[in-house]
């Protein structure tokens, strides 16, 4: 379901003016602090007095020219703010049920998707930051929303908690057919979760398009320079305790060796995280290295991102796109140019495993969202 946005809202320092037609799936919303990202989400949710038009899958939520302004409670918008917004006096299950209109099947599916069943009797103050965000996501999904709005749901979490919550965000994307606006400052999250990206500055759309195609855009320069992660969903295949490695196969069929993670049994869904600066680049077949993961590929593009250069490569195995970050001097020394062959290598110790919940049966399709 596409999302049509044509909004105007007067703010303290500038005028928010966003016009975009977003495709189905996840759209990442990026930009510097104070760019208007949260105001955009609040306007879509009906929490701000914006004028213009908002429609989701052909259903009009706002059209001031025609006198249409649905109140927030009738827009069926799932909104997850940075602080989770849970009711402290309610239990987890009561929070998830809130606003679900007695739709037990949606509640149960949301609980299973976010794997929060062991938490149902607890109160929000007894939860970790990552658990609170999972509960907030489940509550938003249980309302069968027309659209899901996520306002930096990982920003308040430290790195270990962020790494544990991100796989659940990807699971929500894959198992629920709900368009989503996802505000983030992390380029790796945008690349992993979104099929479309909107970069904002001073209340306006500065750039828009497929996330990887915007890596070199000035609108993303600050975020890209802060670091980029390659994130790939996969499953644990086997353990080699003598060799000290665990084998993971990505969704595209690529075999990857990581540091031994025997606590995750074969079949466990995980997400591989590889920093772009940890990817070694060569112009010939890789040999004589300690790096266990070496793959042939082709260079798609070279983008200047801050002081470094980001290479966008595609592997022969599985057609997976990988980002590598090197210096401009290395680009010149290697004689790299788009379209040319490259070989990429990654040490097992440089790959982090995110998530690691036990294998689960698929969530049954939900009933029509009438």
N, C-alpha and C positions, 0 to 999 in steps of 0.2 A: 504494500500500500504506500503510495507516494504521499508526501507531506508538502502542502503549499503554504508558504509564509509570505505575507506582505504586511509588515508591521511598522508602526511609527510610535515612538514614546519619548516624551521629553524627560531628560534626566538632568542632574545637577550640572555636570560639566559638558555635556554634549547631547545631541538628539540621536536616539537609537533609531536606525532606519535599516531594516533587513528585508530584502526581497529575494526569495530562493524557492526553487521547486526541487525537493530532495527525493532521491530514489528510495525504494523500499530497503529495509535493513537498517544498519547502524550508521549514523552520521556523527563523526567526531567534530566537536566545536572547540577550536583552539584560539589562542591569542593572549597577549599580556594581561596582567591583572588590571581590572578596571576597564576592560574593552567592551563590556556590556553582555558578556556571556550568560551570567546568572539572570540578568534582566530579561534576556531573550527567553530563557526557559520559563521564568515567572509569567511572562506575557502570554506564552503558549498555554500555560496552565490556568490562566484567568486570574492570577494573583496581582496583576498590574493592569492599570486602566489604559492599555495600548489601543490604538485605533488601526483599522485595516482589515485584513482577512487571514484566517487560519482554517485550513481544511485538511483532514486526514482520511485518505482513502475515499475521497468524495464526500465525506461527512463534514459539514460546515460547523466549526466551533465558534467562529467569530466572523462577522461581516458587517461592520458598522455602517457601510453604505446602504445596506438593506435592513438595518435595525436588528441584526442578529448578534446577540452577545450571551452565549450560554454561561451560567455561573459555574465556578470551579467544580462543584459537586456533580454537575451534569455533563462535564466534558470527558469524563472517564479517562483521566490522565494519571498515569503512575509517576509520581514525583519523588525522587530520593535526593534530599539535600545533603550537603557535606557532613552535617552532624547527625545524620540518620533520622532525626525527628521522631523517635519512638516515644510512646506515652509511658513515663516511668512508673505509673501506678497500675499498669496492665501487665499481665504475663506475656510471654512471647506468643503463645497461641492466640491470646486475646488481641494482641497487636496485629497479627497476621489476618485475623478474621475481621478487623475493623474496616468497614467500608466494602466488605466482600458481598454484601446483600444475601447472606446465607447460602452462597454458592459453595457448597462443601467440596465439590470436585476440583474447583479452581484452587481452593485453600490447600487441599491435600497435594495437588500437583506442584504448587509453589513450595510447600514444605519439603517435598522430595527433591525438587530441582536444586534447592539451596542446601539440602541435607542438614536441616536444623531440628529434626525430630527429637534428638536428645536434649534440646534446649527448651522445649515447649512450656515447661512449668516454671521457668526462671523469669526474673524481672530484668529489665534492661541494665540496671546498675550492676547486676551480677555477671554481665557479659563482657568479653573483650571487645576492643574496637572492631576487629574483623568480624566477630559474631554479630555485633549490632548492625553492621552494614549488610550482612547476609539476611538478617531478619527484616531490615528495611526493604531490601529488594523483594523478599518473599511477600511482604505486605503489599507492595506496589503491584506485583504480578497477580495476586489473589483477587484484585478488583477487575480482572480481565480488561486491562486498559487498551484504549485505542492507540495510545502512544506512550512510550516510556521516556522519562526525562531524568537523566543522571547527572547531577552537578558535582563533579570531581569526587566520586564516591571513594576513591582510594587516597585522596590528598592528605587526609588527617591520620593515615596509618603509617607506622614505621615500615621499613623495607620488608622484614619477615612477614608481617601481617598483610602487606600489599601483595606479596608473592603468593600468599595463601588464598586471598580473595579473588585475584584476577582470573584464575581458571573458572570460578563460578560465574563471573561476568560473561566469559566466553560460552559457557554452557547455556546461560539464559538466551544469548544470541542465537545459538544453534537449535534450541528446543522450543522456543516460543516465537511465533510469527507476529512480532510486534515491532513496528518502526520505533527507532530510538534516537534521541539526541543525547550525546555523551560528551560532557565538558571534561577536558583533561589538558594537562600541561606536558604530558609524557608522550613523546613521538612514538615510542615503541608500542604503547597501549593503543594509540590511534591506528598504527599500521596493523596490529594484530586483530583488533576488534571491528574496525570500521571499513566500509566499502566506499565511503564518501567523506570528504572533509571540508569544513567551512572555517576559514581563518578570519578572525575579526580584529578590528582595531578602531578605537574611538567610536564605537557604536555602529560601524559599517562592515560589510563583507569586503575584505581585502583580497582574498583569493578563495577559489572553490574548485573542487575536482577530486580525482582519485588520489588517496593519500600519498602513495609513492611518487606520483608525478609532481607533487608539490614540495618534495624534499628540498629543492634548491631555491624555493620561492623566498623572497625577503620576509614574507609574513611569518615563516617558520624558522627563521635564522636563529633566534634566541633559543627556542626549544630544541632545535636540532643540535646546536653547539653544546647544550647541556648533556647530551648523550642519547644514543639510540640503541634499543634492544631489538634483536630478532626474536620473535615469539612464535613457536610452532607447536600445535597440539599433537599429541601422540599417545602411545601406550607402551608400558613396560613389556618387553618380550622375554628376557631371560637375564640371569645373573651369572657371572663368572667370578666366584669368590677368590679362586687362585690368582686370576689375572687382575682382580681389583676393579672390575668394571661391571656396569649394567647396560644391557642393550635395550634401546628404545627405537620403536618404529613410528615415524610421523604419519599423519593422516594421508600424506601423499606417497607413502611407501618408502621413504628414505630411512636407512639404518644408521643409527647414531650410537656411539659409545660414550657413556658418561661415567663419572666416578661411582663406585659401587654404592647402591641404594637398596640393600637387601630388605629393608623394612617395607618396601613397596612390592607386593607380590606381582607375578606376571599377570597381565590383563589390566593393571591399574592405569586409569587415565591420568596423564600428566601434561604439563606444558614445558617445553624446552625454552630456556632463555639464554641467548648468546649476545653479548655486547658486540656492537659493530667493530669496536677497536680491538677485540680479541680474535678477529678473523684474519688469518695470515693469507697474503695474496702472492701468487707466483704466475709467471707467464709460461711455465713448462711443467710437466708432470712432477708431482711432489714425491721425493724419496729421501731417505736418511733423516727424517724428522721424528721426534718423539710424539708428535700429534697423531692420534689414532684416527681422526676423521679427516679424510682428504677427498675432495670431489672435483671433477672436471665441470667446467661451465663456460658461460659466455658473458662478456661485459655488455650491459644494456645502456648504461649512462654514467656520466661522471658529473657530480654536483658539488660545487663549493659550499660547504656548510661551516661557517665560522672560519677558524684558522686552518681547519682540516678539509679533506675531500671525502665525500661519501660515494662509494661505488655501488651501483645497483647491478647485481649479477643474477643470472638464472642458471641453476644446476641442470646438467643433462639428466640426472636421476630425478624423476618426479616433476621436473619443471618448476622446482621451488625457487622463489626469489629470495636472495640473501643480500643484506647490506654489509659492506665492509668499510671501515674508516681508516684512512691512511693520510700521510702528509702529501702536500703538492710535490715535494721533492721526490717522494717515492713514486708518484705517478710518472714524473719525468724520467726517473732512472729505469723504470720498468717499460717505458714506451707504451703505456696503456692508451687505448682508444676504443670508443664504443664499437661493438660488433666483433671485437677480437676475443680470442680464447683466454681463459684464466683458469687457474687451479686454486681452490680455496682449502685451507686447512684450519682445524680448530682442535685444541687440546681438550681432552676429556674433563680436566679440572676447570676449564673455562666455561663449562656449560652448567647452568643451574637448573634443577628440576623444581617446578612450581606445582602446587597442588599435591595430589596423591591420595585422594579418597578411594575407598574400595570400589571395585566395579559395581555398576548398578544397572538394573533393567531400564529400558527406555520408558520415558513418560508417555502414557497413552495420549492420543490426540484429544484436545479439548473440544468441548461442544462449541457450536457457533456462538460468536460474541454478539448476541442480539441486544 
